[in-house]
Structures are given as structure tokens and as C-alpha cells.
């Protein structure tokens, strides 16, 4: 694979300690994505990272809702919300990037989920589907139109980001073997189907075009 062209950008989603083994919301084998992502970071000229960044007592935490357990749901002002264990709390070790991730090459880090009353899966919008993170404008102003996504978790933050990117008109690819999934009640298969239907290209690391 040769050096990428100037209009391509690698977007690395939430490769943080709490989403890796031993973390508060560990994704199975989540740490295994790091070597492939580091190789992509080395090869891409433009790199953006996202970072879950919740305040304590966030409304998406099961602990915020009396009588609720993690992975139950609650009705929010923006619709149904899956409730999670407390994770990626601002300033904690769990919110840090995986220690082996070569994150220092990132030109931008998008922090999401910092509003107490709304969760954020997508790199582009909060879960109310209207509040923007600013990533769309950043990419447009820099002329970055071809997006390659990797990270955690395939069926939530990666998929939501990819679907929004496609809806916004970006040429969008997900490197599936540089992602790992939670797969909650068939969520991985559903996410894959939705991404394909939206025109997102699902590929593997070795097949990624130069």
C-alpha cells in the first residue's frame, strides 16, 4: 500500500482503555485493533481521532437511573437510549487512549459525549441526531472527502459515524478487521447491513486500496 492522496483521512474511533480488555465497557479483543491502526496512522497523511469524554453522572450511565442495569434501555428526550456502565469519565485513566496507540500524529481529536443530557456515538452528531460535533465542517474546509474508519465498537460508534458520513456525502470505508464489536442482541449484523445499504464500503486491512 502506497502513501494515500491528500483528500483521504483516517478516522480512528474511541480506541480508549475503557473499551479494551480490563476496561469498564470492554469490547472483546478490542486491543487487537491497535497494531493495524498504528500501521494505517503511519501511512495516512491526515488522521483524526475521537474520544468518548463523559462527565460523572452522565445520563447514559445505568447508575444515573434508579433500578436500571447496564444494557437496559431508557427513554430520553431524543428517543430510546441503551444504558451503559460508567465509562470514559473525563480525566480518568479509562478515558485515555490505549497506551500503545500512536495517537500523537492526530491532527484533530473530537471529544464527544461531554453533554450530560445526551449520549454521542457518532463522530459527527450527538444521539439527538441534530447537535453537530464540528467534524463535518472541519473535513469540508480541509477538502478531505474520502474517509477511512477504524476503531471501537463496530456496531455502535464506528457504524453511527460511517452512516452519518455517508449521509453527509463523504466517500466512506470501514476497515472491518481494524474494528471490534460489542454485538449486543445481533447489533453487529444489523450495523453491517445498514452500512452496506447506505453505500459504505466494508473492507479488510490488506484489501484497502492505496
C-alpha positions in Angstrom: 0.0 0.0 0.0 1.5 3.3 -1.0 1.1 6.8 0.5 -2.5 8.0 0.4 -3.7 11.0 -1.5 -4.4 14.3 0.1 -8.2 14.1 0.2 -8.2 10.9 2.3 -8.4 10.9 6.1 -8.1 8.1 8.6 -10.7 8.5 11.4 -9.9 6.3 14.5 -12.9 5.9 16.7 -12.6 5.6 20.5 -9.6 3.4 21.0 -9.6 4.0 24.7 -8.7 2.0 27.8 -12.3 1.5 29.0 -13.2 -0.1 25.6 -10.3 -2.5 25.8 -9.8 -5.7 28.0 -9.9 -4.7 31.6 -11.9 -1.6 30.9 -15.3 -0.6 32.3 -17.0 -1.3 28.9 -14.6 -3.7 27.3 -15.1 -4.7 23.7 -13.9 -8.3 23.2 -10.4 -8.3 21.8 -10.5 -4.5 21.5 -6.8 -4.1 22.0 -6.1 -6.3 18.9 -7.0 -3.4 16.6 -4.1 -1.3 17.7 -1.3 -2.7 15.5 -3.3 -2.4 12.3 -4.5 1.1 13.2 -0.9 2.2 14.0 0.2 1.0 10.6 -2.6 3.0 9.0 -1.7 6.0 11.0 1.8 5.7 9.7 0.7 5.6 6.1 -2.0 8.3 6.2 -1.1 12.0 5.9 -4.4 13.1 7.6 -5.5 11.5 10.9 -8.5 12.3 13.2 -9.3 10.6 16.4 -12.5 10.6 18.5 -12.5 10.3 22.3 -15.5 9.4 24.5 -15.4 12.1 27.2 -18.3 11.8 29.7 -18.8 13.8 32.8 -19.5 11.9 36.0 -23.2 11.0 36.3 -23.8 11.1 32.6 -27.4 10.3 31.6 -26.4 7.4 29.5 -24.9 5.6 32.6 -27.2 2.9 34.1 -26.1 4.3 37.5 -27.9 7.5 36.8 -31.2 5.7 36.5 -32.7 4.1 39.7 -33.5 0.5 39.2 -31.7 0.2 35.8 -28.9 -2.1 35.0 -26.2 -1.8 32.2 -27.6 -2.7 28.8 -31.1 -1.9 29.8 -32.7 1.0 27.9 -34.3 4.3 29.0 -36.4 6.8 27.1 -34.6 10.1 26.7 -35.9 13.3 25.2 -34.2 12.2 21.9 -35.6 8.6 22.0 -34.5 5.2 23.3 -31.0 5.1 24.8 -29.0 2.0 25.7 -27.7 2.4 29.3 -24.0 1.6 29.9 -21.7 1.0 32.8 -19.9 4.2 33.8 -17.1 4.6 31.3 -14.7 7.1 29.8 -15.2 9.6 32.5 -13.3 12.8 31.9 -9.8 12.8 33.2 -9.7 9.2 34.2 -7.3 6.5 33.0 -10.3 4.7 31.4 -10.8 7.7 29.1 -7.2 7.7 27.9 -6.2 6.3 24.6 -4.8 2.8 24.6 -1.2 3.2 25.7 0.2 1.6 22.5 -1.9 3.7 20.1 0.2 6.1 18.1 -2.3 8.9 18.7 0.2 11.7 18.7 0.1 12.1 14.9 -3.6 13.1 15.1 -4.3 16.5 13.6 -7.7 16.7 15.4 -9.2 14.9 18.4 -13.0 15.1 18.6 -14.3 14.7 22.1 -17.9 13.5 22.3 -20.5 12.6 24.9 -19.5 15.6 27.2 -23.0 17.0 27.3 -24.6 15.4 30.4 -28.1 15.0 28.9 -27.3 13.3 25.6 -25.0 10.5 24.6 -22.9 10.5 21.5 -21.9 7.6 19.3 -21.2 9.3 16.0 -18.1 11.3 15.3 -20.5 13.8 13.5 -23.6 14.2 15.7 -24.8 13.6 19.2 -27.5 11.0 19.7 -30.2 13.6 19.3 -29.1 13.4 15.6 -29.1 17.2 15.3 -26.3 18.6 17.6 -23.1 18.6 15.5 -19.6 17.8 16.8 -18.0 20.1 14.2 -16.2 17.3 12.3 -18.2 17.8 9.1 -17.2 21.4 8.8 -13.5 20.6 9.6 -13.3 18.0 6.9 -15.1 20.2 4.3 -12.8 23.2 5.0 -9.8 21.0 4.6 -11.0 19.3 1.4 -11.0 15.8 3.0 -13.7 13.9 1.2 -12.6 10.2 1.4 -13.0 8.8 4.9 -11.5 5.5 6.2 -12.9 4.5 9.6 -11.4 2.1 12.2 -11.8 1.5 15.9 -14.3 0.6 18.6 -17.0 -0.5 18.6 -18.0 -1.6 15.1 -21.7 -1.8 15.8 -22.1 1.4 17.7 -19.7 4.4 17.4 -18.0 3.2 14.2 -21.3 2.3 12.4 -23.0 5.5 13.6 -20.0 7.6 12.3 -19.9 5.7 9.0 -23.7 6.1 8.4 -23.5 9.8 9.2 -20.5 10.2 6.9 -22.3 8.6 4.0 -25.5 10.6 4.6 -23.3 13.8 4.6 -21.9 12.8 1.2 -18.5 11.5 2.1 -16.9 8.6 0.3 -16.8 6.2 3.3 -14.9 3.0 4.0 -14.8 0.9 7.2 -11.8 -1.4 7.7 -13.6 -4.2 9.5 -10.6 -6.2 10.8 -9.3 -2.9 12.4 -12.6 -2.7 14.4 -14.1 -4.9 17.1 -17.8 -5.1 18.0 -19.9 -5.4 21.2 -22.6 -7.4 19.3 -25.5 -6.7 21.6 -28.5 -8.8 20.6 -27.4 -9.0 16.9 -26.3 -5.4 16.7 -23.2 -6.3 14.6 -25.2 -7.9 11.7 -27.7 -5.1 11.8 -25.0 -2.5 11.6 -23.2 -4.2 8.8 -26.5 -4.4 6.8 -27.3 -0.7 7.4 -23.8 0.4 6.4 -23.9 -1.6 3.1 -27.4 -0.3 2.4 -26.1 3.3 2.9 -23.2 2.8 0.4 -20.4 2.4 3.0 -17.6 0.1 1.7 -16.7 -2.6 4.2 -13.2 -3.9 3.5 -10.2 -5.6 5.2 -6.8 -4.1 6.0 -5.0 -6.0 3.3 -7.6 -5.1 0.7 -7.6 -1.4 1.4 -6.8 0.4 -1.8 -3.8 2.7 -1.9 
